[in-house]
Structure formats: structure tokens, C-alpha cells
């Protein structure tokens, strides 16, 4: 509940506009929250906090689903020690390069962005090293 309050309190006023995705965060909106200027300063005040909280929520939900035995087709294995700043950058770059996600819910795009860096190894295949580091 506290996390929800923090996320909602940092959202700018335009968040209340009608969202075509049917959810609170479209990919376009998450991209705005995650953006930084050339010096690394956030564009939307409090945006980085909201961005990172959203990404953490997607990862936590994914881990919950895996723990319940409902392994998704696009299975991500994000290391626990990975920094939220790095995850934010991965998602932001992905969203900027893939504007086709803009009008849809952000969560599938977040999963796709993270899958490029952190795919879970297939149970039948040897572990694959990431080439994006």
C-alpha cells in the first residue's frame, strides 16, 4: 500500500488523462518517467522513483508466478543483485527504441526489455551467457 501511495504521489497531473491501454501505465508514460537528460537528471520530478518501482513490481510479480509453477513463455531471470538504476536504463532504452509499444500497457514491454538481458535458461539447454554486458 505504501509503494502505491509513493508511486501515485509522484505522478504528474497529466497521468489522470484517459489512457488507451486500460491500465495506469502505458509504455509511453513509463518511458517518460524513466527518461533522463544528457546529465542523467530525471525529466519528470520523481519519475525515476516511479519508474524503478514499476519495474520492480513487474519483476516481483514474475517471480511470484514462477514460484507458483506458472512459468511464462517469456521467462526472465533478473539477478537479485542487479541495480535498479541499470534495470531502469535497460527498460528506458528499450522503450525509446520500440515505440510500437507506446499505446499499450507497459508491463509486457518491461518484460521484453528485461528478457533481452536476462532470459532464463531453458530446462533442456545449457546456460547461455548474456552478450549485452
SULRA-V727193 format. One record per residue. N is the residue number from 1. SS is DSSP state (H for helix, E for strand, C for the rest). PSI is psi in degrees with one decimal (* if undefined). OMEGA is omega in whole degrees, -180 to 180 (* if undefined). Layout:
# SULRA-V727193
{{N/SS/PSI/OMEGA} {N/SS/PSI/OMEGA}}
This chain:
# SULRA-V727193
{{1/C/-40.8/179} {2/H/-42.1/179} {3/H/-43.5/178} {4/H/-43.1/178} {5/H/-44.2/-180} {6/H/-47.2/-179} {7/H/-46.4/-178} {8/H/-29.8/-179} {9/H/-20.7/-180} {10/H/-3.0/-179} {11/C/133.4/178} {12/C/166.4/-175} {13/H/-30.9/-178} {14/H/-4.9/177} {15/H/-22.1/-178} {16/H/-10.2/-180} {17/C/162.1/-179} {18/C/131.3/-179} {19/C/119.4/-177} {20/C/-19.9/-177} {21/C/-14.0/-179} {22/C/-2.5/180} {23/C/174.8/-178} {24/C/-37.0/-177} {25/C/113.4/169} {26/E/164.0/178} {27/H/-37.5/179} {28/H/-41.7/-180} {29/H/-42.4/177} {30/H/-38.3/177} {31/H/-42.7/178} {32/H/-42.7/-179} {33/H/-34.2/-176} {34/H/-17.3/-174} {35/C/150.6/174} {36/E/157.1/174} {37/C/-175.5/-177} {38/C/-23.2/180} {39/C/4.3/179} {40/C/5.7/180} {41/C/138.2/-179} {42/E/146.5/-179} {43/C/-45.1/179} {44/C/124.4/-180} {45/C/124.8/-177} {46/C/2.4/-177} {47/H/-40.6/-179} {48/H/-36.5/178} {49/H/-46.8/180} {50/H/-41.9/179} {51/H/-51.2/-178} {52/H/-36.7/178} {53/H/-40.0/179} {54/H/-47.4/180} {55/H/-44.1/179} {56/H/-39.1/178} {57/H/-40.8/178} {58/H/-45.2/-180} {59/H/-45.5/180} {60/H/-43.4/180} {61/H/-42.0/179} {62/H/-44.3/179} {63/H/-37.6/177} {64/H/-47.2/-180} {65/H/-40.8/177} {66/H/-40.2/-179} {67/H/-23.2/178} {68/C/2.7/178} {69/C/15.3/179} {70/C/66.9/-178} {71/C/122.1/-179} {72/C/163.1/178} {73/C/-37.6/177} {74/C/88.5/-171} {75/C/121.8/180} {76/E/144.0/178} {77/C/81.1/-179} {78/C/124.6/179} {79/C/140.2/-179} {80/C/-29.2/-176} {81/C/-1.2/-180} {82/C/137.3/-177} {83/C/146.5/178} {84/H/-31.3/178} {85/H/-42.3/178} {86/H/-43.4/180} {87/H/-39.7/177} {88/H/-45.0/-179} {89/H/-42.0/178} {90/H/-46.7/-179} {91/H/-45.0/-179} {92/H/-47.5/180} {93/H/-42.8/179} {94/H/-47.5/-179} {95/H/-38.9/179} {96/H/-35.1/-179} {97/H/-11.3/-176} {98/C/68.0/-177} {99/H/-10.0/178} {100/H/-17.5/179} {101/H/-10.6/-169} {102/C/-43.7/-174} {103/C/0.6/-176} {104/C/170.1/176} {105/E/144.4/-177} {106/H/-28.8/-172} {107/H/-42.9/177} {108/H/-36.9/179} {109/H/-38.2/177} {110/H/-45.1/179} {111/H/-43.8/180} {112/H/-39.8/178} {113/H/-46.5/-179} {114/H/-30.5/179} {115/H/-31.7/178} {116/H/-30.0/-177} {117/H/-30.4/-171} {118/C/54.3/176} {119/E/142.4/175} {120/C/143.5/177} {121/C/142.1/177} {122/C/141.5/180} {123/C/-23.3/-177} {124/C/-1.0/-176} {125/C/153.2/176} {126/C/153.7/180} {127/C/138.3/-178} {128/C/136.0/177} {129/C/138.6/179} {130/C/137.5/179} {131/C/3.9/-175} {132/C/1.9/-176} {133/C/*/*}}
